[in-house]
Amino acid sequence: MTFRSRTAAGLLAALCLTAGLLSTRAADDKEPPIVPPRKGEREAIKVFNGKDLNGWEGHDKYWSVEDGVIIGKNTDPIAVSTYLLTKKKFSDFRLVFDFKLAKSEMHSGIAMWGRIAPEKGDKYTYAGHLVMFPSGYGFYDLYGRTGIHQNADKAKKVGKQHDWNHIEILAQGNRIRFVLNGTLISDWREPLPKRIKEAPIGLQLHSNKEPQEVQFKNLRLETFPEDKLTTLNGDKP
């Protein structure tokens, strides 16, 4: 091949690479589809009775109830994130609760729209969407696309690292809204709606080499809720 041929081939390859990058960027910038809220019976579910873990499943050695608070706690290392899971499955819902990171700096979260994934190394680990708080905020696709939405800059301004946070998660269609201490932090749509499943809701105790403790209380769950946020500006239902 002559020098001129090699130069032409190099230019062609560069043009192809540039076109591919532009095409990928265009795909990434594409507006996600709008999936409307699903229809079903609107019902207030007593997901937590304040006394025990009836209606939930998870490792007894990690999860307990004390004085109306669900506690996830470990002293030995946890190799794979583990979850306290609702026995019922949900698609569209409003979950309002209070959360406190009592010990460690490792984030927790609410898992949804996925599945229990014991093949990943823990009987109660999860593959699917995760709304994270408070150390590492954002949305994550567990065992999938990893980080799918960033919101830490806004969340850290109103979040409390080691005190009670009032949280509302409104999941409808392919849309997740996240309200933290009265402030709307995220209004996000899943660009790949086929990834959404009717699934258990999970409370996360993250993999960690250090002792940690997470606390959840005042959990209120509503199925197929009204399309509005109930905790903006600190207003509680």
C-alpha positions in Angstrom: 0.0 0.0 0.0 1.4 3.4 -0.9 1.7 6.3 1.5 -1.3 8.1 -0.2 -3.4 4.9 0.1 -2.5 4.5 3.8 -3.3 8.2 4.4 -6.7 7.8 2.7 -7.5 4.7 4.6 -6.6 6.4 7.9 -8.8 9.4 7.1 -11.7 7.0 6.3 -11.2 5.2 9.5 -11.2 8.4 11.5 -14.3 9.6 9.7 -16.1 6.3 10.5 -15.0 6.5 14.2 -16.3 10.1 14.4 -19.6 9.2 12.8 -20.0 6.3 15.3 -19.3 8.5 18.3 -21.8 11.1 17.0 -24.3 8.4 16.5 -23.8 7.1 20.0 -24.0 10.6 21.5 -27.2 11.2 19.6 -28.7 8.0 21.0 -27.7 8.9 24.5 -29.3 12.4 24.1 -32.5 11.0 22.8 -35.5 11.8 24.9 -36.9 8.7 26.7 -40.3 7.4 25.8 -43.2 8.4 28.0 -45.0 5.4 29.6 -48.2 6.6 31.3 -49.0 5.4 34.8 -50.4 1.9 34.9 -54.0 1.3 35.9 -54.9 -0.7 38.9 -56.5 -0.5 42.3 -55.4 2.4 44.4 -54.8 1.0 47.9 -52.9 2.0 51.0 -50.8 -1.0 52.0 -49.7 -1.5 55.6 -46.3 -2.6 54.5 -44.8 -2.5 58.0 -46.8 -3.1 61.2 -44.3 -1.5 63.5 -43.8 -4.6 65.5 -42.1 -7.3 63.3 -41.1 -8.3 59.8 -44.3 -10.0 58.8 -44.7 -9.5 55.0 -41.0 -9.2 54.5 -38.1 -11.6 53.8 -34.4 -11.3 54.4 -31.6 -12.5 56.6 -32.6 -12.7 60.2 -29.1 -12.0 61.3 -29.1 -8.6 59.6 -32.7 -7.4 60.0 -34.8 -6.7 63.1 -37.4 -4.4 64.6 -36.9 -2.2 67.6 -39.3 0.4 68.9 -41.1 0.7 65.6 -37.9 0.9 63.5 -36.6 -1.6 60.9 -32.9 -2.0 61.6 -30.4 -3.4 59.1 -27.1 -4.1 60.9 -23.9 -6.1 60.4 -20.7 -6.5 62.4 -18.9 -8.9 60.1 -18.1 -8.0 56.5 -20.9 -8.4 53.9 -19.5 -9.5 50.5 -22.7 -8.9 48.5 -25.4 -6.3 49.2 -28.4 -7.8 50.9 -32.0 -6.6 51.1 -35.1 -6.8 53.2 -37.7 -7.6 50.6 -41.5 -7.2 50.4 -43.2 -10.6 49.8 -45.6 -8.8 47.5 -44.6 -7.3 44.1 -45.3 -3.8 42.9 -45.0 -1.7 39.7 -46.6 1.7 40.3 -46.5 2.9 43.9 -45.8 5.7 46.3 -43.4 4.9 49.1 -43.0 7.5 51.9 -40.7 6.7 54.8 -38.0 8.1 57.2 -34.4 6.9 56.9 -31.3 7.3 59.1 -27.8 6.1 58.4 -26.9 5.3 62.0 -23.4 3.8 61.5 -20.8 3.8 58.7 -20.6 6.1 55.7 -21.9 3.5 53.2 -25.1 4.4 51.4 -28.3 2.5 51.4 -31.3 2.6 49.0 -34.6 1.4 47.8 -34.5 -1.4 45.2 -37.5 -1.8 42.7 -38.6 -2.9 39.3 -36.2 -5.8 39.2 -35.9 -9.3 40.7 -34.3 -11.3 43.5 -30.9 -12.5 42.2 -29.5 -15.3 44.4 -27.1 -16.4 41.7 -25.1 -13.2 42.5 -23.9 -14.6 45.8 -26.6 -13.8 48.3 -30.1 -15.3 48.7 -31.6 -11.9 49.1 -29.6 -9.7 46.7 -31.3 -7.7 44.0 -30.9 -7.0 40.3 -32.8 -3.9 39.1 -33.3 -0.2 39.9 -31.9 1.3 43.0 -32.7 4.8 44.5 -29.6 5.6 46.6 -29.1 7.7 49.7 -27.5 9.4 51.7 -23.7 9.0 51.1 -23.9 8.1 47.5 -27.0 9.6 45.8 -28.3 8.8 42.4 -30.1 6.0 40.6 -28.3 2.7 39.9 -29.0 -0.3 37.7 -27.9 -3.3 39.9 -26.1 -5.9 37.9 -27.0 -3.9 34.7 -25.9 -0.5 33.5 -24.6 0.6 36.9 -25.1 4.4 37.3 -28.1 5.6 35.3 -28.9 8.9 36.9 -26.9 11.5 38.9 -28.5 13.8 41.5 -25.9 14.1 44.3 -25.2 17.8 43.8 -28.8 18.7 44.6 -29.4 15.9 47.2 -26.4 16.7 49.4 -27.7 20.3 49.9 -30.7 19.0 51.8 -29.8 15.5 52.9 -28.8 14.6 56.4 -25.9 12.2 56.7 -26.5 10.8 60.2 -30.0 12.0 61.1 -33.5 11.2 60.0 -34.4 12.0 56.3 -38.0 12.1 55.1 -38.2 10.5 51.7 -40.9 10.0 49.0 -40.5 7.8 46.0 -43.2 8.0 43.4 -42.9 5.3 40.7 -45.4 5.5 37.8 -45.1 4.1 34.3 -41.4 4.5 33.5 -41.0 7.6 35.7 -39.4 7.9 39.2 -39.7 11.0 41.3 -37.5 11.3 44.4 -38.3 13.9 47.1 -35.8 14.4 49.9 -36.8 16.4 53.0 -39.4 18.3 51.1 -37.3 19.0 48.0 -37.8 17.4 44.6 -34.4 16.0 43.8 -35.1 13.9 40.7 -37.8 13.5 38.0 -36.4 10.7 35.8 -37.7 8.4 33.1 -36.3 4.9 32.3 -35.2 5.1 28.7 -35.6 1.3 28.3 -39.1 0.6 29.7 -38.8 -3.2 28.9 -36.4 -3.4 31.8 -39.2 -2.5 34.3 -40.8 -5.4 36.1 -43.5 -5.8 38.7 -41.2 -6.8 41.6 -40.5 -6.8 45.3 -39.4 -3.5 46.9 -36.1 -3.9 48.8 -34.4 -2.1 51.6 -30.6 -2.2 51.1 -27.9 -3.1 53.5 -24.8 -2.5 51.3 -21.8 -4.8 50.9 -19.2 -3.5 53.3 -16.1 -4.6 55.2 -17.0 -2.3 58.1 -19.8 -2.5 60.7 -22.9 -0.5 59.7 -26.4 0.2 60.6 -29.4 1.6 58.6 -32.8 2.4 60.0 -36.2 2.8 58.4 -39.5 3.9 60.0 -42.9 5.2 59.2 -43.2 3.3 56.0 -46.4 4.1 54.0 -47.0 2.4 50.7 -49.8 3.2 48.2 -50.4 1.2 45.0 -51.4 3.0 41.7 -51.3 6.4 43.4 -52.5 9.7 42.3 -50.1 11.6 40.0 -48.9 14.1 42.6 -46.2 14.5 45.2 -47.3 14.6 48.8 -44.2 15.7 50.7 -43.0 18.8 48.8 -42.0 21.7 51.1 -42.1 19.4 54.1 -45.8 18.7 53.9 -46.6 15.2 55.1 -49.7 13.2 54.1 
